[in-house]
Amino acid sequence: MFKTILVALPLLLLSGCIQNSNLGESAPARYVEDSVLIAKVKTALVQQKGLEGFSIHVNAYRGVVQLSGFIDSDVNKELAGQIAKSVDGVDEVVNNLIVQP
């Protein structure tokens, strides 16, 4: 029994490390993926009637999109967040838009 634990414990620990690592992902590849996601979100926002005149800044990191800038109403702030969330590849939206009437 003791031998089984000694063999199983390192394997269990090693498998946890492998599952949580990003072995196949390089920094340039992640940068390109984030850049593509930013472009998709910006395009979706510009195409939305009512939001085309606002300067909404978009940043992305690993599927998390951050919106920042100024907007004219709570309704448009919510709309921008919903549009960003609907873009394929977006896992989460951090909506830091500031309403300034």
HELIX and SHEET records of a PDB file:
HELIX    1   1 PHE A    2  ASN A   20  1                                  19    
HELIX    2   2 ALA A   27  GLN A   47  1                                  21    
HELIX    3   3 ASP A   74  SER A   86  1                                  13    
SHEET    1   A 3 ILE A  56  TYR A  61  0                                        
SHEET    2   A 3 VAL A  64  ILE A  71 -1                                        
SHEET    3   A 3 GLU A  92  VAL A  99  1                                        
END                                                                             
